[in-house]
Amino acid sequence: MNRKYRRPPAEPAGTSGSEILRDDTRNVAERARAAGVEAVYQERDGLVHVFADYMPEGKAAFRHIAEFVRGRGLAGQ
């Protein structure tokens, strides 16, 4: 959370609304954007700490991350 941003790659981030790290994750995304990084933060209500990939909401979160990465040419690097 205290790292300095120097042209890091695009950064997807997300938490549940009740996640203990929600505020920290949101702050990291805000700091990254302030440093010129393409950062996206999504908050999803009703989820547990780890988004299980067998839950519809978890699958949607994983799809969003995959689309984010693929859309920026970052997959497979």
Backbone hydrogen bonds, N-H to C=O, Kabsch-Sander energy under -0.5 kcal/mol:
donor,donor_aa,acceptor,acceptor_aa,energy
6,R,4,K,-0.6
11,E,38,E,-2.6
13,A,40,V,-2.4
15,T,42,Q,-1.9
17,G,44,R,-1.6
19,E,16,S,-1.2
22,R,19,E,-1.6
25,T,21,L,-2.9
26,R,22,R,-2.7
27,N,23,D,-2.4
28,V,24,D,-2.3
29,A,25,T,-2.1
30,E,26,R,-2.2
31,R,27,N,-2.7
32,A,28,V,-2.5
33,R,29,A,-2.4
34,A,30,E,-2.3
35,A,31,R,-1.3
36,G,33,R,-1.9
37,V,32,A,-2.7
39,A,37,V,-1.3
40,V,11,E,-2.2
42,Q,13,A,-2.0
44,R,15,T,-2.7
47,L,44,R,-0.6
51,F,49,H,-0.6
52,A,50,V,-1.0
55,M,52,A,-1.5
59,K,55,M,-2.8
60,A,56,P,-2.2
61,A,57,E,-2.0
62,F,58,G,-2.5
63,R,59,K,-2.5
64,H,60,A,-2.3
65,I,61,A,-2.1
66,A,62,F,-2.4
67,E,63,R,-2.7
68,F,64,H,-2.4
69,V,65,I,-2.5
70,R,66,A,-2.9
71,G,67,E,-2.5
72,R,69,V,-1.1
73,G,70,R,-1.6
74,L,69,V,-2.2
75,A,69,V,-0.5
77,Q,74,L,-1.3
